[in-house]
Amino acid sequence: MADNSSNSNRNIIIGIIALVIILLLVFFLTREQEDLVTPPEEPIVTEPEAEEETVEPQPTEET
């Protein structure tokens, strides 16, 4: 009986390790795809913001 329980424990441990490895692979693969998609969007978004910031601090109308 000790052999059967040790075999089942090994199978459980191997299964848990396999799940962790698969989850890590999926996490890093999806993370790399997001990094490839987001950087081109950031400069396009920051340019209009910079223009808006230069337009806002003009107190010539108030004075």
C-alpha positions in Angstrom: 0.0 0.0 0.0 2.9 2.4 0.6 4.0 2.0 -3.0 0.5 2.9 -4.3 0.3 6.0 -2.0 3.8 7.2 -3.0 2.9 6.7 -6.7 -0.3 8.8 -6.3 1.6 11.5 -4.4 4.2 11.6 -7.2 1.5 11.9 -9.8 -0.2 14.7 -7.9 3.1 16.6 -7.5 4.0 16.1 -11.2 0.5 17.3 -12.1 0.8 20.4 -9.9 4.3 21.2 -11.3 3.0 20.8 -14.9 0.1 23.1 -14.2 2.4 25.8 -12.8 4.7 25.6 -15.8 1.8 25.8 -18.2 0.3 28.8 -16.3 3.7 30.6 -16.3 4.2 30.0 -20.1 0.7 31.3 -20.8 1.3 34.3 -18.6 4.6 35.3 -20.1 3.4 34.7 -23.7 0.3 36.9 -23.2 2.4 39.5 -21.4 4.9 39.7 -24.4 2.0 40.1 -26.8 0.6 43.0 -24.7 4.0 44.7 -24.6 4.3 44.4 -28.4 0.9 46.0 -28.8 1.0 48.8 -26.2 4.2 50.7 -27.0 3.1 52.0 -30.4 -0.1 53.4 -28.9 1.7 55.3 -26.1 3.6 57.8 -28.2 0.5 58.5 -30.3 -1.5 59.2 -27.1 1.3 61.4 -25.5 1.7 63.7 -28.5 -1.8 65.2 -28.3 -1.5 65.4 -24.5 1.7 67.5 -24.9 0.0 69.8 -27.4 -3.0 70.2 -25.0 -0.6 71.1 -22.1 1.1 73.8 -24.2 -2.3 75.2 -25.2 -3.7 75.3 -21.7 -1.1 77.5 -19.9 -1.9 80.6 -21.9 -3.4 83.2 -19.5 -3.4 86.0 -22.2 -7.2 85.9 -22.3 -7.5 86.4 -18.6 -5.1 89.4 -18.5 
